[in-house]
């Protein structure tokens, strides 16, 4: 019987040992926001690279790949979040937002780079570029809106005062 109890304890420790746990709602929220900010900082870096004179596909690709790794890391870290009372919707919306980032980075941003640095920018390429940008912006507004609504509900439930996210303001301007 002792062996069985020890085995159960070992299995439970193994599966929960990798989970990030928090003692209060502020830490939980801040962890998620920190993951979002890591991705946001790398997005801003990519935007800066787009603006550099003489930039090439080869020159910008490492920044894109680094951004993709960061977004995938955010997804993994969020998946590992331990349960927090009242935090399921916040976690789910953050995870959906971060998975959206992975998708657009790997597909849409990659296509944008190919359009911008893959040859001549003709009318068809410009139209495709605009189409991608409009789609990404519309989809991001939905995911970000869902995340903000979940975060606001979470903050209200736990009487947390949400602070202005300066990085989000900067991203909204770019």
N, C-alpha and C positions, 0 to 999 in steps of 0.2 A: 504493500500500500504506500509506503514512504517513497518508493521508486516512482510510482505513478504520480504522486503529488509533486515530486521534484521534476518529473518530466513535463507536467502541465505548467509548472512555474517557469521552467526553462523556455518552453514554447511561447508562453505569454510574454516573457521578457524579450525574447527574440523579435516578436512581431511589434511590440510597443517600444522597443529600445531605440528604433530609428525615428520614431515620431517626435516631432517638436511639440512640447507641451508648455502651457502658460498658466500662471497663477491668477492673472487678471485680464480683463477685457482690453485695457489700454495696450498691454504688451502684445496681445493677439492682433489687434488692429495695426499697431506699429510694425509688426513683423511683415504683414501683408503689404503695407504701404512701402516699406523698405524694399521689398522684392519688386514692386511696381516701379519705384524710383531707380533701381539698378537698370531696369530695362529702358526707362525713359531717358536716363543719362546717355545710354548707348545709342538710342534713336537720335538724340540731339547731336551726338558726335557724327553719326552717319549723315545727317542733314548738313553739318558743317563741311564734311568731305565733298558733298555734292557741289558746294559753292566754291571749292578750291579751283583756281585757274589751272588748266593743264591736267586735271584729274583724268585718270584712265580706268578702264574696267579692272585692270590688274592692281591699280593703286587703291581702289575702293573695296575690292573684294575681301581683303582681310578684316576690314571694319564691319562689313556685312556678316561675315562668318563669326566674328566675336559677338556681335549683337545676337545672332541666332543661338549661340552657346549660352549667353546670358538669359535669353528668354526661355530656353529649354530648362535651364537651371531653376528659374522662377517657377515653372510648372512643377518640376520635381519637388522643390521645397514646399510648395503649396499642397501638393498631394500628401506629403508627409506630416502636414499639420495634424496634431492630435485633436480630438474632439473638444470643442469648447461650448459650453451651454449657451445656446442662442447664436452660435457662430456658423451654423451650417450654411445659411444663405450667403453670408459674407464670403466664406471659403469657396462655395460653388461659383459665385459670380466672379471672384478673383481668378479662380482656375479657368473659367471660360474666357475671361479677358486675356490671360497670359497665353492660353492655347491659341486664341485668335492672333496674338502677336507672333507666335511661332509660325502660324500659317501664312500671314501676310509677309513676314520677313523672308521665309523660304520660297514663297511663290511670287507674290506681287512685287516686293522690293527687288528681288532677283530679276524679274522681268523689266522693271523700271531701269535697272542698271544696264541690262542688255539693250534696251531701247536707246538710252542716253549715250552709251559708250560703244555700241556695237556696229555703228556705221552712220550713214547719213540720216538726219532727222527730217523725213519727208512728212507730207500731210497725214498719211496713214499712221505713221509712227507717233506723230503728235496727237492724233485722235485717240489712239490706243493708250497713250500715256495719260491723257485727260480722263479717259474711261476708267482706268485703274485707280487713279487718284480719287475720283468721285466715289467709286465703289468702296474703297478703303475708308474714306472719311465717313461715309454713311454707316458702314458696318461698325466702325470704331465708335461712333456716336451711340449706337445701340448698346454695345458691350460696356462702354464706359458709363453710360446712363444706368444700366442695370447694376453695375458695381457701385456707383455713387448712391443709388437708392438703397442697396443692401447695407452699405456702410453707414448711411444716415439712420436706417432702422436699428442697426446694431448699436450705434452711438446713443440713440434715444433710449433703447432698452437698458443700457448700462450707465446712463447719465454721463456720457463722455462728451466733452466739447471738442469737436473736430477743428483742427487748425488749417489755415490756408496752406496748400501745397505749392510752394514757389516753383518747383520743377514743373508741375502741371500747368501753371500759368505760363511758364516759358514755352512749353510745348504747344499750348494753344495759340501762342503768337506766331510760331513758326509754321 
